[in-house]
Amino acid sequence: MSPPRQAHLVQLHAAGEDTIAKLAKLFEASRSTLYRLRERAAAATSTWNPG
């Protein structure tokens, strides 16, 4: 899946309009793939604060 398509998928899920299951069907990807993308996106946007 291309990076722009991944970003679009994450945006749709973050907006709360679609479930993982619905997006998996729409994007023709497994639910586990979508969960991984969501986790990567969350990790990329979080900041690490060691203390």
mmJSON file of the N, C-alpha and C atoms, coordinates in Angstrom:
{"data_MODEL":{"atom_site":{
"group_PDB":["ATOM","ATOM","ATOM","ATOM","ATOM","ATOM","ATOM","ATOM","ATOM","ATOM","ATOM","ATOM","ATOM","ATOM","ATOM","ATOM","ATOM","ATOM","ATOM","ATOM","ATOM","ATOM","ATOM","ATOM","ATOM","ATOM","ATOM","ATOM","ATOM","ATOM","ATOM","ATOM","ATOM","ATOM","ATOM","ATOM","ATOM","ATOM","ATOM","ATOM","ATOM","ATOM","ATOM","ATOM","ATOM","ATOM","ATOM","ATOM","ATOM","ATOM","ATOM","ATOM","ATOM","ATOM","ATOM","ATOM","ATOM","ATOM","ATOM","ATOM","ATOM","ATOM","ATOM","ATOM","ATOM","ATOM","ATOM","ATOM","ATOM","ATOM","ATOM","ATOM","ATOM","ATOM","ATOM","ATOM","ATOM","ATOM","ATOM","ATOM","ATOM","ATOM","ATOM","ATOM","ATOM","ATOM","ATOM","ATOM","ATOM","ATOM","ATOM","ATOM","ATOM","ATOM","ATOM","ATOM","ATOM","ATOM","ATOM","ATOM","ATOM","ATOM","ATOM","ATOM","ATOM","ATOM","ATOM","ATOM","ATOM","ATOM","ATOM","ATOM","ATOM","ATOM","ATOM","ATOM","ATOM","ATOM","ATOM","ATOM","ATOM","ATOM","ATOM","ATOM","ATOM","ATOM","ATOM","ATOM","ATOM","ATOM","ATOM","ATOM","ATOM","ATOM","ATOM","ATOM","ATOM","ATOM","ATOM","ATOM","ATOM","ATOM","ATOM","ATOM","ATOM","ATOM","ATOM","ATOM","ATOM","ATOM","ATOM","ATOM","ATOM"],
"id":[1,2,3,4,5,6,7,8,9,10,11,12,13,14,15,16,17,18,19,20,21,22,23,24,25,26,27,28,29,30,31,32,33,34,35,36,37,38,39,40,41,42,43,44,45,46,47,48,49,50,51,52,53,54,55,56,57,58,59,60,61,62,63,64,65,66,67,68,69,70,71,72,73,74,75,76,77,78,79,80,81,82,83,84,85,86,87,88,89,90,91,92,93,94,95,96,97,98,99,100,101,102,103,104,105,106,107,108,109,110,111,112,113,114,115,116,117,118,119,120,121,122,123,124,125,126,127,128,129,130,131,132,133,134,135,136,137,138,139,140,141,142,143,144,145,146,147,148,149,150,151,152,153],
"type_symbol":["N","C","C","N","C","C","N","C","C","N","C","C","N","C","C","N","C","C","N","C","C","N","C","C","N","C","C","N","C","C","N","C","C","N","C","C","N","C","C","N","C","C","N","C","C","N","C","C","N","C","C","N","C","C","N","C","C","N","C","C","N","C","C","N","C","C","N","C","C","N","C","C","N","C","C","N","C","C","N","C","C","N","C","C","N","C","C","N","C","C","N","C","C","N","C","C","N","C","C","N","C","C","N","C","C","N","C","C","N","C","C","N","C","C","N","C","C","N","C","C","N","C","C","N","C","C","N","C","C","N","C","C","N","C","C","N","C","C","N","C","C","N","C","C","N","C","C","N","C","C","N","C","C"],
"label_atom_id":["N","CA","C","N","CA","C","N","CA","C","N","CA","C","N","CA","C","N","CA","C","N","CA","C","N","CA","C","N","CA","C","N","CA","C","N","CA","C","N","CA","C","N","CA","C","N","CA","C","N","CA","C","N","CA","C","N","CA","C","N","CA","C","N","CA","C","N","CA","C","N","CA","C","N","CA","C","N","CA","C","N","CA","C","N","CA","C","N","CA","C","N","CA","C","N","CA","C","N","CA","C","N","CA","C","N","CA","C","N","CA","C","N","CA","C","N","CA","C","N","CA","C","N","CA","C","N","CA","C","N","CA","C","N","CA","C","N","CA","C","N","CA","C","N","CA","C","N","CA","C","N","CA","C","N","CA","C","N","CA","C","N","CA","C","N","CA","C","N","CA","C","N","CA","C","N","CA","C"],
"label_alt_id":[null,null,null,null,null,null,null,null,null,null,null,null,null,null,null,null,null,null,null,null,null,null,null,null,null,null,null,null,null,null,null,null,null,null,null,null,null,null,null,null,null,null,null,null,null,null,null,null,null,null,null,null,null,null,null,null,null,null,null,null,null,null,null,null,null,null,null,null,null,null,null,null,null,null,null,null,null,null,null,null,null,null,null,null,null,null,null,null,null,null,null,null,null,null,null,null,null,null,null,null,null,null,null,null,null,null,null,null,null,null,null,null,null,null,null,null,null,null,null,null,null,null,null,null,null,null,null,null,null,null,null,null,null,null,null,null,null,null,null,null,null,null,null,null,null,null,null,null,null,null,null,null,null],
"label_comp_id":["MET","MET","MET","SER","SER","SER","PRO","PRO","PRO","PRO","PRO","PRO","ARG","ARG","ARG","GLN","GLN","GLN","ALA","ALA","ALA","HIS","HIS","HIS","LEU","LEU","LEU","VAL","VAL","VAL","GLN","GLN","GLN","LEU","LEU","LEU","HIS","HIS","HIS","ALA","ALA","ALA","ALA","ALA","ALA","GLY","GLY","GLY","GLU","GLU","GLU","ASP","ASP","ASP","THR","THR","THR","ILE","ILE","ILE","ALA","ALA","ALA","LYS","LYS","LYS","LEU","LEU","LEU","ALA","ALA","ALA","LYS","LYS","LYS","LEU","LEU","LEU","PHE","PHE","PHE","GLU","GLU","GLU","ALA","ALA","ALA","SER","SER","SER","ARG","ARG","ARG","SER","SER","SER","THR","THR","THR","LEU","LEU","LEU","TYR","TYR","TYR","ARG","ARG","ARG","LEU","LEU","LEU","ARG","ARG","ARG","GLU","GLU","GLU","ARG","ARG","ARG","ALA","ALA","ALA","ALA","ALA","ALA","ALA","ALA","ALA","ALA","ALA","ALA","THR","THR","THR","SER","SER","SER","THR","THR","THR","TRP","TRP","TRP","ASN","ASN","ASN","PRO","PRO","PRO","GLY","GLY","GLY"],
"label_asym_id":["A","A","A","A","A","A","A","A","A","A","A","A","A","A","A","A","A","A","A","A","A","A","A","A","A","A","A","A","A","A","A","A","A","A","A","A","A","A","A","A","A","A","A","A","A","A","A","A","A","A","A","A","A","A","A","A","A","A","A","A","A","A","A","A","A","A","A","A","A","A","A","A","A","A","A","A","A","A","A","A","A","A","A","A","A","A","A","A","A","A","A","A","A","A","A","A","A","A","A","A","A","A","A","A","A","A","A","A","A","A","A","A","A","A","A","A","A","A","A","A","A","A","A","A","A","A","A","A","A","A","A","A","A","A","A","A","A","A","A","A","A","A","A","A","A","A","A","A","A","A","A","A","A"],
"label_entity_id":["1","1","1","1","1","1","1","1","1","1","1","1","1","1","1","1","1","1","1","1","1","1","1","1","1","1","1","1","1","1","1","1","1","1","1","1","1","1","1","1","1","1","1","1","1","1","1","1","1","1","1","1","1","1","1","1","1","1","1","1","1","1","1","1","1","1","1","1","1","1","1","1","1","1","1","1","1","1","1","1","1","1","1","1","1","1","1","1","1","1","1","1","1","1","1","1","1","1","1","1","1","1","1","1","1","1","1","1","1","1","1","1","1","1","1","1","1","1","1","1","1","1","1","1","1","1","1","1","1","1","1","1","1","1","1","1","1","1","1","1","1","1","1","1","1","1","1","1","1","1","1","1","1"],
"label_seq_id":[1,1,1,2,2,2,3,3,3,4,4,4,5,5,5,6,6,6,7,7,7,8,8,8,9,9,9,10,10,10,11,11,11,12,12,12,13,13,13,14,14,14,15,15,15,16,16,16,17,17,17,18,18,18,19,19,19,20,20,20,21,21,21,22,22,22,23,23,23,24,24,24,25,25,25,26,26,26,27,27,27,28,28,28,29,29,29,30,30,30,31,31,31,32,32,32,33,33,33,34,34,34,35,35,35,36,36,36,37,37,37,38,38,38,39,39,39,40,40,40,41,41,41,42,42,42,43,43,43,44,44,44,45,45,45,46,46,46,47,47,47,48,48,48,49,49,49,50,50,50,51,51,51],
"pdbx_PDB_ins_code":[null,null,null,null,null,null,null,null,null,null,null,null,null,null,null,null,null,null,null,null,null,null,null,null,null,null,null,null,null,null,null,null,null,null,null,null,null,null,null,null,null,null,null,null,null,null,null,null,null,null,null,null,null,null,null,null,null,null,null,null,null,null,null,null,null,null,null,null,null,null,null,null,null,null,null,null,null,null,null,null,null,null,null,null,null,null,null,null,null,null,null,null,null,null,null,null,null,null,null,null,null,null,null,null,null,null,null,null,null,null,null,null,null,null,null,null,null,null,null,null,null,null,null,null,null,null,null,null,null,null,null,null,null,null,null,null,null,null,null,null,null,null,null,null,null,null,null,null,null,null,null,null,null],
"Cartn_x":[0.856,0.0,0.907,0.589,1.417,1.295,2.339,2.281,1.105,0.764,-0.405,-1.699,-1.804,-3.001,-3.041,-1.878,-1.803,-2.231,-1.734,-2.083,-3.578,-4.149,-5.587,-6.387,-5.968,-6.643,-6.59,-5.422,-5.265,-6.142,-6.213,-7.063,-8.53,-8.97,-10.365,-10.678,-9.776,-10.022,-9.972,-9.018,-8.89,-10.131,-10.77,-11.975,-13.152,-13.006,-14.052,-15.252,-15.128,-16.264,-16.391,-15.275,-15.282,-14.576,-15.027,-14.393,-13.226,-12.368,-11.254,-11.785,-12.821,-13.377,-13.877,-14.568,-15.087,-13.952,-12.941,-11.807,-11.001,-10.885,-10.168,-10.834,-12.135,-12.869,-12.716,-12.843,-12.745,-11.362,-10.319,-8.947,-8.366,-9.179,-8.752,-7.465,-7.484,-6.345,-6.868,-5.984,-6.407,-6.552,-7.366,-7.536,-6.218,-5.424,-4.142,-3.212,-3.256,-2.457,-2.894,-4.193,-4.694,-4.347,-4.398,-3.997,-2.515,-1.675,-0.25,-0.045,-0.756,-0.641,-1.058,-2.126,-2.604,-1.572,-0.955,0.066,1.295,1.711,2.864,2.579,1.381,1.009,1.006,0.497,0.471,1.887,2.75,4.129,4.869,4.575,5.235,4.82,3.616,3.13,3.356,3.652,3.891,5.32,5.511,6.859,7.358,8.614,9.227,9.781,9.357,9.819,10.436,11.775,12.435,12.335,11.774,11.613,11.919],
"Cartn_y":[-1.166,0.0,1.236,2.166,3.366,4.254,5.026,5.93,6.906,7.508,8.396,7.653,6.439,5.644,5.273,4.954,4.656,5.866,7.039,8.262,8.541,8.323,8.538,7.589,6.363,5.372,5.762,6.176,6.584,7.802,8.731,9.912,9.533,8.617,8.184,7.541,6.715,6.047,7.059,7.983,8.99,9.884,10.102,10.934,10.243,8.931,8.198,7.837,8.018,7.758,6.298,5.577,4.2,3.285,2.061,1.06,0.416,-0.246,-0.965,-1.994,-2.708,-3.737,-3.138,-2.021,-1.373,-0.857,-0.257,0.245,-0.887,-2.0,-3.151,-3.619,-3.659,-4.08,-3.039,-1.778,-0.701,-0.648,-0.828,-0.73,-2.076,-3.119,-4.464,-4.86,-4.712,-5.054,-5.803,-6.528,-7.248,-6.284,-6.669,-5.839,-5.691,-6.76,-6.681,-5.658,-5.551,-4.542,-3.146,-2.946,-1.626,-1.284,-2.269,-2.023,-1.644,-2.311,-1.975,-0.552,-0.18,1.182,2.207,1.904,2.824,2.988,1.875,1.93,2.703,2.491,3.223,4.721,5.084,6.49,7.123,6.386,6.895,7.068,6.118,6.189,7.345,7.6,8.663,10.046,10.165,11.47,11.738,10.687,10.904,11.376,12.116,12.574,11.804,11.477,10.724,11.694,11.586,12.453,11.574,11.488,10.566,10.987,12.104,12.413,13.792],
"Cartn_z":[0.0,0.0,0.0,-0.855,-0.99,0.258,0.536,1.687,1.663,0.515,0.514,0.854,0.369,0.658,2.143,2.703,4.135,4.953,4.576,5.3,5.213,4.05,3.87,4.765,4.807,5.63,7.108,7.573,8.97,9.266,8.325,8.514,8.631,7.791,7.851,9.198,9.67,10.949,12.099,12.05,13.109,13.178,12.053,12.022,12.703,12.914,13.609,12.763,11.478,10.602,10.205,10.204,9.743,10.731,10.794,11.643,10.893,11.64,11.025,10.032,10.413,9.537,8.216,8.311,7.101,6.227,6.85,6.087,5.457,6.162,5.617,4.329,4.341,3.142,2.038,2.382,1.411,0.762,1.565,1.07,0.651,0.737,0.364,1.08,2.39,3.235,4.452,5.116,6.308,7.475,8.431,9.622,10.364,10.417,11.128,10.476,9.152,8.458,8.879,8.979,9.356,10.798,11.682,13.064,13.132,12.331,12.305,11.799,10.748,10.222,11.26,11.97,13.006,14.109,14.511,15.56,15.097,13.852,13.314,13.267,12.858,12.78,14.169,15.148,16.521,17.061,16.767,17.237,16.567,15.314,14.588,15.067,15.587,16.014,17.493,18.251,19.678,19.902,20.939,21.264,22.458,22.405,23.491,24.497,25.725,26.798,27.879,27.915,28.85,30.31,30.592,32.008,32.301],
"occupancy":[1.0,1.0,1.0,1.0,1.0,1.0,1.0,1.0,1.0,1.0,1.0,1.0,1.0,1.0,1.0,1.0,1.0,1.0,1.0,1.0,1.0,1.0,1.0,1.0,1.0,1.0,1.0,1.0,1.0,1.0,1.0,1.0,1.0,1.0,1.0,1.0,1.0,1.0,1.0,1.0,1.0,1.0,1.0,1.0,1.0,1.0,1.0,1.0,1.0,1.0,1.0,1.0,1.0,1.0,1.0,1.0,1.0,1.0,1.0,1.0,1.0,1.0,1.0,1.0,1.0,1.0,1.0,1.0,1.0,1.0,1.0,1.0,1.0,1.0,1.0,1.0,1.0,1.0,1.0,1.0,1.0,1.0,1.0,1.0,1.0,1.0,1.0,1.0,1.0,1.0,1.0,1.0,1.0,1.0,1.0,1.0,1.0,1.0,1.0,1.0,1.0,1.0,1.0,1.0,1.0,1.0,1.0,1.0,1.0,1.0,1.0,1.0,1.0,1.0,1.0,1.0,1.0,1.0,1.0,1.0,1.0,1.0,1.0,1.0,1.0,1.0,1.0,1.0,1.0,1.0,1.0,1.0,1.0,1.0,1.0,1.0,1.0,1.0,1.0,1.0,1.0,1.0,1.0,1.0,1.0,1.0,1.0,1.0,1.0,1.0,1.0,1.0,1.0],
"B_iso_or_equiv":[0.0,0.0,0.0,0.0,0.0,0.0,0.0,0.0,0.0,0.0,0.0,0.0,0.0,0.0,0.0,0.0,0.0,0.0,0.0,0.0,0.0,0.0,0.0,0.0,0.0,0.0,0.0,0.0,0.0,0.0,0.0,0.0,0.0,0.0,0.0,0.0,0.0,0.0,0.0,0.0,0.0,0.0,0.0,0.0,0.0,0.0,0.0,0.0,0.0,0.0,0.0,0.0,0.0,0.0,0.0,0.0,0.0,0.0,0.0,0.0,0.0,0.0,0.0,0.0,0.0,0.0,0.0,0.0,0.0,0.0,0.0,0.0,0.0,0.0,0.0,0.0,0.0,0.0,0.0,0.0,0.0,0.0,0.0,0.0,0.0,0.0,0.0,0.0,0.0,0.0,0.0,0.0,0.0,0.0,0.0,0.0,0.0,0.0,0.0,0.0,0.0,0.0,0.0,0.0,0.0,0.0,0.0,0.0,0.0,0.0,0.0,0.0,0.0,0.0,0.0,0.0,0.0,0.0,0.0,0.0,0.0,0.0,0.0,0.0,0.0,0.0,0.0,0.0,0.0,0.0,0.0,0.0,0.0,0.0,0.0,0.0,0.0,0.0,0.0,0.0,0.0,0.0,0.0,0.0,0.0,0.0,0.0,0.0,0.0,0.0,0.0,0.0,0.0],
"pdbx_formal_charge":[null,null,null,null,null,null,null,null,null,null,null,null,null,null,null,null,null,null,null,null,null,null,null,null,null,null,null,null,null,null,null,null,null,null,null,null,null,null,null,null,null,null,null,null,null,null,null,null,null,null,null,null,null,null,null,null,null,null,null,null,null,null,null,null,null,null,null,null,null,null,null,null,null,null,null,null,null,null,null,null,null,null,null,null,null,null,null,null,null,null,null,null,null,null,null,null,null,null,null,null,null,null,null,null,null,null,null,null,null,null,null,null,null,null,null,null,null,null,null,null,null,null,null,null,null,null,null,null,null,null,null,null,null,null,null,null,null,null,null,null,null,null,null,null,null,null,null,null,null,null,null,null,null],
"auth_seq_id":[1,1,1,2,2,2,3,3,3,4,4,4,5,5,5,6,6,6,7,7,7,8,8,8,9,9,9,10,10,10,11,11,11,12,12,12,13,13,13,14,14,14,15,15,15,16,16,16,17,17,17,18,18,18,19,19,19,20,20,20,21,21,21,22,22,22,23,23,23,24,24,24,25,25,25,26,26,26,27,27,27,28,28,28,29,29,29,30,30,30,31,31,31,32,32,32,33,33,33,34,34,34,35,35,35,36,36,36,37,37,37,38,38,38,39,39,39,40,40,40,41,41,41,42,42,42,43,43,43,44,44,44,45,45,45,46,46,46,47,47,47,48,48,48,49,49,49,50,50,50,51,51,51],
"auth_comp_id":["MET","MET","MET","SER","SER","SER","PRO","PRO","PRO","PRO","PRO","PRO","ARG","ARG","ARG","GLN","GLN","GLN","ALA","ALA","ALA","HIS","HIS","HIS","LEU","LEU","LEU","VAL","VAL","VAL","GLN","GLN","GLN","LEU","LEU","LEU","HIS","HIS","HIS","ALA","ALA","ALA","ALA","ALA","ALA","GLY","GLY","GLY","GLU","GLU","GLU","ASP","ASP","ASP","THR","THR","THR","ILE","ILE","ILE","ALA","ALA","ALA","LYS","LYS","LYS","LEU","LEU","LEU","ALA","ALA","ALA","LYS","LYS","LYS","LEU","LEU","LEU","PHE","PHE","PHE","GLU","GLU","GLU","ALA","ALA","ALA","SER","SER","SER","ARG","ARG","ARG","SER","SER","SER","THR","THR","THR","LEU","LEU","LEU","TYR","TYR","TYR","ARG","ARG","ARG","LEU","LEU","LEU","ARG","ARG","ARG","GLU","GLU","GLU","ARG","ARG","ARG","ALA","ALA","ALA","ALA","ALA","ALA","ALA","ALA","ALA","ALA","ALA","ALA","THR","THR","THR","SER","SER","SER","THR","THR","THR","TRP","TRP","TRP","ASN","ASN","ASN","PRO","PRO","PRO","GLY","GLY","GLY"],
"auth_asym_id":["A","A","A","A","A","A","A","A","A","A","A","A","A","A","A","A","A","A","A","A","A","A","A","A","A","A","A","A","A","A","A","A","A","A","A","A","A","A","A","A","A","A","A","A","A","A","A","A","A","A","A","A","A","A","A","A","A","A","A","A","A","A","A","A","A","A","A","A","A","A","A","A","A","A","A","A","A","A","A","A","A","A","A","A","A","A","A","A","A","A","A","A","A","A","A","A","A","A","A","A","A","A","A","A","A","A","A","A","A","A","A","A","A","A","A","A","A","A","A","A","A","A","A","A","A","A","A","A","A","A","A","A","A","A","A","A","A","A","A","A","A","A","A","A","A","A","A","A","A","A","A","A","A"],
"auth_atom_id":["N","CA","C","N","CA","C","N","CA","C","N","CA","C","N","CA","C","N","CA","C","N","CA","C","N","CA","C","N","CA","C","N","CA","C","N","CA","C","N","CA","C","N","CA","C","N","CA","C","N","CA","C","N","CA","C","N","CA","C","N","CA","C","N","CA","C","N","CA","C","N","CA","C","N","CA","C","N","CA","C","N","CA","C","N","CA","C","N","CA","C","N","CA","C","N","CA","C","N","CA","C","N","CA","C","N","CA","C","N","CA","C","N","CA","C","N","CA","C","N","CA","C","N","CA","C","N","CA","C","N","CA","C","N","CA","C","N","CA","C","N","CA","C","N","CA","C","N","CA","C","N","CA","C","N","CA","C","N","CA","C","N","CA","C","N","CA","C","N","CA","C","N","CA","C","N","CA","C"],
"pdbx_PDB_model_num":[1,1,1,1,1,1,1,1,1,1,1,1,1,1,1,1,1,1,1,1,1,1,1,1,1,1,1,1,1,1,1,1,1,1,1,1,1,1,1,1,1,1,1,1,1,1,1,1,1,1,1,1,1,1,1,1,1,1,1,1,1,1,1,1,1,1,1,1,1,1,1,1,1,1,1,1,1,1,1,1,1,1,1,1,1,1,1,1,1,1,1,1,1,1,1,1,1,1,1,1,1,1,1,1,1,1,1,1,1,1,1,1,1,1,1,1,1,1,1,1,1,1,1,1,1,1,1,1,1,1,1,1,1,1,1,1,1,1,1,1,1,1,1,1,1,1,1,1,1,1,1,1,1]
}}}
